[in-house]
């Protein structure tokens, strides 16, 4: 697609705000879980199921939609996804049956799952070199902001208008995004991969898994987001049981992690044009591994020290996702939709596995040992996977691309 710079920037912010809305749809729901339970007269397990199915559907749809984008184009997926999100949001607001509510929530997840995926693939198509990295930083920044403000909005809207009010708001935003994207998002022009596609999705994804760079990024992404969510779910237990902090106040101690993650995305936008991707890869992975190990050492010692290590971890979590996304789009120019879809799927899988597996680890060994092993494991993987990824030939290729 050939676009003027101003047109490209308009498309960038349109798709990034669409991705922000997808994250908002996911995270705005948490504060109203008690309202859902009371309104539908269901058990806590059933309410939690409505959260889990959203994540599962979102993860699965990354693979499905990624291939469709490469084979059929992004516009039809984008418009269909927003339409599905709007319709499902309205249905969630008006239904009085929990089974139907659960089905509509799954449809909402399937529709909104397209938005971050299309944002990342569109950035890869519109921008190259340093501009691509900067645009990825903008994209990741908005994705980082959504989880920070969504629970606050969810609590406010849910308290004032019930769970129905939240879904009516989501429906209204969906309609605005539908109109905006219909006007601004360009029509797809056939790419080489779309013209040569034979419909063999398995062969399409095989090319990603057999690529060395793809293997490295997918493996490290799974481990990193596994650890991230292991930390997230362990924090409230630590703060309430070890430090005896009230649950309401304990929520404030997530701020160092949330704010530093946002700061990390700003940092990536500023430095990616000055520092090579291979250097950023090494540095951010080292910071992530060290901060995890420091968390293991400090979390039982001092709240202040723990907050500082979480802030350091947050900075790495602000840098690494846009860095990995940029590297993926650089590596897979002709099937970036499938590559980003697989990258997102692996991330979501790590998010889902982290809380479950880490809970088992914490029953087998002390938390300090568990998180130390996780940090050392990530460091070891980063080191072992580094040589094939950054061979002299690859460094030369990346240097030319960076310039």
N, C-alpha and C positions, 0 to 999 in steps of 0.2 A: 504494500500500500504506500503510495506516495502522498505525503501531506505537508503543508506548510508547518512551520514550527508552532505557530499560534493554534492551528487546528489540532496538532498532535498534543499540545498541552491541554487543550479543552477535553479531548478524548481521554487523556491520562487522568485528569481529575474526576471525570464522569465515571470511569470504570473503577477508580480507587474509592470513591464514595459509595459505589455499588458494593464493593467488597467490604467496606466499613459497615454497610447496612446488613450484610450477611453475618458478620461477626456480632453485630448488635442483636440480630434476631436470635442468635444462640445464647448470648450472655444476659439478655434482659429478662429471661425467663426464670432464672434462679430465685430471685426474691419472692416470687408469687407462688412457689411450690405449696406453702401452707394453704393459700387461697384455693388452689386447684384441688387439693385434698379435701377441703371442707365443701367446696362447691359441688364436686362430683361424688362425694361420699365414698371415696376409695382409700385403700391402704397406702402407707408410705412406700411400700415396695412398688406399687403400681405407678405412683407419682414419679419415683426414681426411674422407672422404666421409660417414662416419657422423655427423660433427659438422655438416657442411654441410646434409645432408638434414633434420636436426632443425630448423635455422634456417629453411630454405625452407618446410617444411611448417607450422611455427609461423606464419610470415608469411602464407601463403596462407589458412590457417584463420581468421585474424582477419576477413577479408572475408566468408567463408562463414558463420561463426558469428555475426558481428554482425547480419546480416540475419535469421538464424533466431531470434535472441534477440528482435528487434523484432517478428517475425511470430508466433512460437510461444511465447515466454516463456523466462525464464532457467533455471527449475528443471530442466526436462527436459534442457537442454543441459549444465547443471552435473553432474547425476547421471550422465548418459551419458558425459561427459568423464572423470569420476573412475573410473567402471567400466572404460573403455577404457585408462586409465593403469595401473590395477591389473593388469588382464589382460596388457597388453603388458609390464609390468615383470616379471611372473612368467615370461612366455614368453622374455624376454631372459635371464633367469637360468638357464633350463633348456636352451635350444637349444644345439646344438653346430655348427650350420651358419651361416656368416657371412651368407649371403644372407637366411636367415630372420631372423637377428639384426637385419639392416638394416631389414627390413620391420616387425618388431616395434618397433624404435626409431622408425620413422615413425609407427606407430599411437600410440605413447607421446607423441610430439610433438603429434599431432592432438588427443589427449585433454587433455593439460595446457595446450594453447593456449587452451582455453576459460576457464581459471581466472582469469588476470589480467583478461581481458576482462569476465567476469561481475562481478568485484570492482569494477571501475571503473563499470560501468553500474548496479550495485546501490547504490553510494554516491550516484550521481546521483539515484536514485529515492528513497532513504531520507532524504537530507539536502538542505537548501537554504541559500543564503547563506553566511555565514561557517562554519557547521558543515560544509557541503559541502567547503569549502577545507581545513579542518582534517582531515576524514576522508581527503581525497585525499593530504594530507601523511603520514598514518599508512600508507596504502596504499603510497606511493612509498618511504617509509622502509624498510619490510620488503623491498620489491623491491631496494633498495640494499644491504641487509645480506646478502642471500643470496649475491651474487657474491663477497663478502668472506670468508664462512666456508665456502662450499661446497667450494672446492678443498682446504681443510684437512681437512674431513670426508672428502672423496673419497680423499685420500691415506692417511688413517688407516684407513678402512674397507677400502679396496682392498688395502692392505698386509697387513691382518690376515685378511681373508676373500675376497680376490680380487674380480674384477669381479662375480661372482655375488652376493657379500655386499651390494654397493651396490644391486643391483636388488631383492634381497629386502627390504632396508630401505625402498626406495621403494614397494614393493608394500604393506608393512605400514602405512606412513604413509598411503597411498592408502585403505586400508580404514578406518582411523581417521577420515579426512576424509569418507569416504562416509557413515559412520554419523552423524557430527556434522552434516554438511550436510543429511542426510535429516531430522534432528530439528529443526534450527534454521532452515533456509532456508525462507522462506514460499512458499506456492503462488501462482502468478501470477494476478493479476486482469486481465481484458482492459483494455488501454489504447486510447486513440483510434487510435493508429497500428496496433495489432494488429487492431482491428475494421475499419479501412478498408483494410488491406493487400490487394492484389490479386495478390501474388506476383511483381510486376515488380521484380526486384532492381536492374536497371539504372536504372530511373527513381528508385528509392529512393536510390541512391548519387549520382545526378545532382543531387539537391537539396543534397547536401553540397558537391559541387564548385562549384556555382553560388553558394554562400553565400560572401560576402566574408571573414568571419571564418574559416570553414573553410579557404578557400584560403590565407590567411595562415599559420595554424597548421600546416597540412600541409606547406607549402613550407619554413617555417623549421625544422620538426621534421626533415625529411629532411636539410637542410644541417647542422644542429647535430649529429645523430647520425652523419652522414658524417664530420664533423671529429673527433668524439669517438673513433670507432674508428680513424681515421687516426692519431691520437695514440697510442692504445693499442698498435697493432701496430708503431709506429715506435720506441717506448720501448726494448724489449729490444735492438734493433739499435744504437740510440744508446749505450746503457749498456755494451754489450759491446765494440763496435767503437771508439767514440770515447773512452770513459772506462775501458775495459779492466776492467770489473767482472765478477766471476763471476756466472753465470746465477742461482745460488741466492740470492746477495745482491741481485742486480738486482730480484728479485721483491719485496723489501722496499720498494723505491722506488716501488712502486705505492700504498703506504699513504697518502701525502698526498692522492692523488686519491680513493681509496676512502673514507677517513675524513672528508674534507671534503665529499664527496657526501652522506654520512649526516648530517653537521652541517647541510648546506644544507636537507635535508628538515625537520629540527627548526626551522630558522630560518623556513622557509615557514609551518609550522604556527603559529608565534608571531606573525608579522607580517601574515599575510594578512587577519586580522580588523581590523587597524588601518590598512592601506594598501590603496588601491583596486587592482583587478586591472590597470588600464591603467598605473598607476605601477610596479607590480611587473613588468609586461611590459617596459616601457622600461628599467628599472634592471637587471633580470637579463640582458636581451639585450646591454646595454652592457658589463656585467661579463664576459659570455662572450666578446664580441668582443675586448675589451681583453686578457683573459687569454690568448687564442689568439695575438694579436700579440706579447704579452710572452714567451710560450713560444718563438715564432719567434726573438726577439731574444736570449733568455737561454740556450737549451738547449745551445749550444756554449761558453758562457762559464763557467758555474758550476753545480755540482749543487745548491747551496743555493738560488740564485736560481731555478733551474728547478723545484725542489720547491715553492717559494713560489708560482710562477705556476700550477703544477698544482693546488695547494690552492685558489687563487682560482677556477680553472676548475671544480674539483670542487664548490665552493659554488654556482656558477651551475647546474651539472648536477643539484644537489640541489633547487634551486628551480624550474627551468623545467619538468621533466616534470609535477609535480603542478599547476603553474600552468596549463600548456597543457591538461591533462586537465580541470581545473575549468572553464576557458573553453569547452572543447568541450561538456561536459555542460550548461553554462548556455545555450549557443546552440542545442543540438539536444535539446530536452526530449522530443520525441515519437518520435525515432529515434536515441536516444543509443547504442544497441547498435551500429548500423551506423557511427555517427560515431566512436566509440571504436575499433571494429574497424579502420576505415580509418586512424585515427591510429596505431594500433599497427602496421599493415601498413607504413605509410610509414616509421615508425621502424626497423623491422626491415630494410626495403629500404636505408635509409641506412647501417645497420650493415654490411650485406653489401657495399655499394658502396664504402664508405670505404677499407678495406684494399686493394682491387684498384686503384681509380682513383688513390689517393694513391701507391701503389707506382710507377705510371706517371709521375706528376708528379715524383717524386723522381729518376727517371732523366733527366728533361728539364731540371731546374733545381735549384739548391741547396735544402736543406731549409728554411733561413731564409726564402728567397723563397716557397717553396711554402706554408708555414704562415702567412706574412704575407698572402699573397693570399687564403687561406681565411678568415682572420680579417677582413680588409677586405671580402671578399665577403659574409660573414654580417652585418657591420655595415651595409653598403650595402642589403642586402635588408631588414633590420629597419627601416631608415629609409624606404626606398621604399614598403614595405607598411604603414607606420604610419598615414598620413593617412586612407585609406578605412576602416581598421579602427576608428579612434578619432575619428570625426566628433563634433560637438557632440551630435547626437541619440543616438549610441551611448553617449557618456559619461554623458548624463543617465539613460539606461536602466540602465546598469551601476551608477550611483550609487544609484538607487532600489533595485536588487536587493541591493546591498551593505548598505544600511541595513536 
